[in-house]
Amino acid sequence: MKERFPDWDRNTRAPVPLPPQNSCDCQVHVYGDTDKYPVRWNIQHEIPDGNFDDARRVLKILGFSRAVLVHPSVYDVDYSLLVDLLTEANDPASYKGVVVIKDTVADKELEDLASLGVCGIRFHIAKRYDAYPKEAFLKSVDRARRLGWHIRLHLDGADFLEYADVLETLHDVDIVIDHMGRVDFSLGLQQPAVQWMLKMLQRPNWWMMVSNGNRTSAQDEGWSDAVPFGKAYIAAAPDRIIWASDWPHVRWRKARMMNDAEEVELLYRYVDGDDALLHKVLVSNPARLHGF
């Protein structure tokens, strides 16, 4: 039997207040029927029950009219589900995509994905995903650069320092740090990984996704330990901050599954009621990065 994780809260409510018009959720994972879209990784857990209809319903209730569909890694480089979703939606003003790649993926396939609205590559290079060779990473970054795509870094805090020598050489491609850098909040803002990220956010091509503070937090609700980090990142680069729900919360290990509206309301605490700043994070910044 594969491990079963808690399901997302299907009683989605609207956040208070609703987000601004044209808000974008910058990371939503969608899953399909395994008979049609088989899992390509030998995983030891069940995939979430979260299809495109579910995602659209949640987004509508939350008040989000735009979303970035991030290709789940369990499908490896089989993009058939994402292709079908973007083709079905046929709405580049509302949906974009981000994928993982390997050297085996042909340039033509990436060009076809770009024509559907794919605009970025996500890299899982944390140690827990096995090391991603730096040479291979740079080769894939070159492919993103040629396509005009951005790159996303899904690393743990300490891994950023290990890859710093390579990451600091990247000046001409937009780079997004996923999930607030996945640092240990208990170590405070002065920890080396956070200070390195704040330094990199001074560069015009570095971005931060202030997502998953609720997952990283040591608390099951409220997540007050995440707030100083969200505020610090936003203060460092207010024009290059984006946000995501990370729905449907794959491999959720906390005792309590939150309502997705609570995640939006956590973001409100990061911006401390500043409507202009909230508009940047949810509307203008993601529109600029993804080409909405």
C-alpha positions in Angstrom: 0.0 0.0 0.0 1.3 3.5 -0.9 1.3 6.2 1.7 -1.8 8.3 1.8 -1.6 12.0 2.7 -4.5 14.2 3.9 -6.8 15.6 1.2 -7.1 19.3 0.6 -10.1 21.0 2.3 -12.9 20.8 -0.2 -15.0 23.4 1.7 -13.0 26.3 0.2 -14.2 29.7 1.4 -13.5 33.1 0.1 -10.7 35.0 1.8 -11.5 38.2 3.7 -11.2 40.5 1.9 -11.2 39.2 -1.6 -7.9 39.7 -3.5 -7.7 42.4 -6.3 -9.0 41.8 -9.8 -6.7 39.7 -12.0 -4.8 38.2 -9.1 -2.6 35.2 -10.0 -1.9 32.0 -8.1 1.6 31.2 -9.4 1.8 27.6 -8.5 -1.1 25.1 -8.9 -0.5 21.4 -9.5 -3.1 19.5 -11.4 -3.4 15.7 -11.6 -5.3 13.5 -14.0 -6.7 10.0 -14.4 -3.7 7.6 -13.9 -5.0 5.3 -16.7 -4.6 8.2 -19.2 -1.8 10.0 -17.5 0.4 7.4 -15.7 2.8 8.4 -13.0 6.4 8.2 -14.4 8.2 8.1 -11.1 8.4 5.2 -8.7 6.8 7.1 -5.8 5.8 5.6 -2.5 2.7 7.7 -2.0 -0.6 8.2 -3.7 -1.0 11.3 -5.9 -3.5 13.9 -4.8 -7.1 13.8 -5.9 -7.1 17.3 -7.5 -8.1 17.7 -11.2 -8.5 20.8 -13.4 -12.2 21.2 -12.5 -11.3 21.2 -8.8 -8.5 23.7 -9.4 -10.7 26.1 -11.3 -13.4 25.9 -8.7 -11.0 26.7 -5.8 -9.4 29.5 -7.8 -12.8 31.1 -8.5 -13.9 30.9 -4.8 -10.6 32.4 -3.7 -11.0 35.3 -6.2 -8.1 34.4 -8.6 -8.7 34.7 -12.3 -5.1 33.8 -13.3 -3.0 30.7 -12.5 0.3 29.1 -13.4 0.0 25.3 -13.8 3.2 23.8 -12.6 3.9 20.4 -14.1 4.0 17.8 -11.3 7.4 16.1 -11.2 5.8 12.6 -10.8 5.0 12.8 -14.6 8.7 13.3 -15.3 9.0 14.8 -18.8 5.7 13.4 -20.1 3.9 16.7 -20.6 0.7 15.2 -22.1 -1.5 16.2 -19.1 -0.2 19.8 -19.1 -0.6 20.0 -22.9 -4.2 18.8 -22.6 -5.0 21.2 -19.8 -3.6 24.3 -21.6 -5.3 23.2 -24.9 -8.6 22.6 -23.1 -8.4 26.0 -21.3 -7.4 27.8 -24.5 -7.0 30.9 -22.4 -3.5 32.3 -22.4 -4.8 35.4 -20.6 -5.7 33.2 -17.6 -3.4 30.2 -17.6 0.4 29.7 -18.1 2.6 26.7 -17.5 6.0 25.7 -15.9 7.7 22.4 -16.6 10.6 20.3 -15.5 13.0 19.2 -18.2 15.8 16.8 -19.0 18.4 16.8 -21.8 16.3 14.2 -23.6 13.5 16.8 -24.2 13.8 18.1 -27.8 14.0 21.8 -28.5 10.9 21.4 -30.7 8.9 20.0 -27.8 9.9 23.0 -25.7 8.9 25.4 -28.5 5.5 23.6 -28.8 5.0 24.0 -25.0 5.9 27.7 -25.3 3.2 28.2 -27.9 0.7 26.9 -25.4 1.8 29.3 -22.7 4.6 27.5 -20.9 7.1 30.1 -19.7 9.5 28.6 -17.2 11.5 25.6 -16.0 11.4 24.4 -12.5 14.6 22.8 -10.9 14.4 20.4 -8.0 18.0 20.5 -6.9 17.7 20.1 -3.1 19.7 17.2 -1.7 16.6 15.3 -0.9 15.8 15.1 -4.6 19.4 13.9 -5.3 22.0 16.4 -6.4 21.5 18.1 -9.7 24.9 18.4 -11.4 25.9 22.0 -11.8 27.0 21.5 -15.4 23.6 20.0 -16.4 21.8 22.8 -14.5 23.6 25.5 -16.5 22.9 23.7 -19.7 19.2 23.7 -19.0 19.3 27.3 -17.9 20.8 28.1 -21.3 17.7 26.5 -22.9 15.4 28.6 -20.8 17.3 31.7 -21.7 17.0 31.0 -25.4 13.2 30.6 -25.1 12.8 33.7 -23.0 11.7 31.6 -20.0 12.3 32.2 -16.3 13.7 29.5 -14.0 12.4 28.4 -10.6 14.6 27.0 -7.9 13.0 24.4 -5.5 15.8 24.0 -2.9 16.1 23.8 0.8 17.8 26.7 2.5 21.2 25.1 3.0 21.3 24.0 -0.7 21.3 27.6 -1.9 24.6 28.1 -0.2 26.0 25.0 -1.8 24.9 26.1 -5.3 25.8 29.8 -4.7 29.0 29.7 -6.8 26.9 28.8 -9.9 23.7 30.8 -9.0 25.7 34.0 -8.6 26.9 33.8 -12.2 23.4 34.1 -13.6 22.6 37.7 -14.6 20.6 37.5 -17.8 17.7 35.2 -16.9 14.9 35.7 -14.4 15.3 33.4 -11.3 12.5 32.7 -8.9 13.2 31.2 -5.4 10.3 28.9 -4.6 8.5 28.7 -1.3 10.5 31.4 0.6 13.6 29.3 0.2 12.4 26.5 2.4 14.4 27.8 5.4 14.0 26.9 9.1 12.1 29.8 10.5 13.3 29.0 14.0 16.8 30.0 13.0 15.7 33.6 12.4 16.4 36.2 9.7 20.1 36.3 10.3 20.7 32.7 9.2 23.2 32.5 6.3 20.8 31.2 3.8 18.2 34.0 4.4 20.9 36.6 4.3 22.2 35.2 1.0 18.7 35.3 -0.5 18.2 38.9 0.6 21.4 39.8 -1.0 20.5 38.1 -4.3 17.1 39.8 -4.2 18.9 43.1 -4.7 19.7 41.9 -8.2 17.1 42.9 -10.9 16.7 39.3 -12.2 16.0 37.6 -8.8 12.5 37.0 -7.6 10.9 35.3 -4.6 7.7 33.3 -4.3 6.3 34.0 -0.8 4.4 30.7 -0.7 4.2 27.8 1.7 4.9 29.8 4.9 2.1 27.7 6.4 3.8 24.5 5.4 7.3 25.6 6.6 5.9 27.0 9.9 6.3 25.1 13.1 2.7 25.9 13.9 -0.5 24.2 12.7 -2.4 27.4 12.3 -1.8 31.1 12.4 1.8 30.6 11.2 3.1 33.8 12.9 6.7 32.5 12.6 6.4 32.9 8.8 5.4 36.6 8.9 8.8 38.2 9.6 10.2 36.2 6.6 7.4 37.2 4.3 7.8 40.9 5.3 11.6 40.8 4.9 11.5 39.3 1.4 8.9 41.7 0.2 10.7 44.7 1.6 13.9 43.5 -0.2 12.3 43.3 -3.7 8.6 44.5 -3.7 8.6 44.6 -7.6 9.8 41.0 -7.8 7.6 39.1 -5.3 4.9 36.6 -6.4 2.6 34.3 -4.4 1.2 30.8 -4.8 -1.2 28.5 -2.9 0.7 25.3 -4.0 -2.7 23.6 -4.2 -3.5 20.7 -3.7 -0.7 20.5 -1.0 1.1 17.4 -2.0 2.4 15.2 0.8 1.0 17.4 3.5 2.4 16.3 6.9 0.9 18.7 9.4 -1.7 17.7 11.9 -4.2 20.1 10.4 -5.1 20.8 6.8 -6.0 24.5 6.4 -8.6 26.1 4.2 -6.9 27.7 1.2 -8.4 31.1 2.1 -6.2 31.1 5.2 -3.1 31.1 2.9 -4.3 34.2 1.1 -5.0 35.8 4.5 -1.4 35.0 5.6 -0.2 36.9 2.6 -2.3 39.9 3.7 -0.3 39.9 6.9 3.0 39.9 5.0 1.9 43.2 3.2 0.4 44.6 6.4 -2.7 46.0 4.8 -0.9 47.8 2.0 -3.2 47.5 -1.0 -0.7 48.9 -3.5 1.9 46.3 -2.3 -0.7 43.5 -2.5 -1.6 44.5 -6.1 2.1 44.2 -7.0 2.4 40.7 -5.4 -0.8 39.3 -6.8 -1.3 41.2 -10.1 1.4 43.3 -11.7 4.5 41.2 -10.7 3.2 37.8 -11.9 1.8 39.4 -15.0 5.2 40.8 -15.9 7.1 37.5 -15.1 4.7 35.2 -16.9 3.5 37.4 -19.8 -0.2 37.7 -18.9 
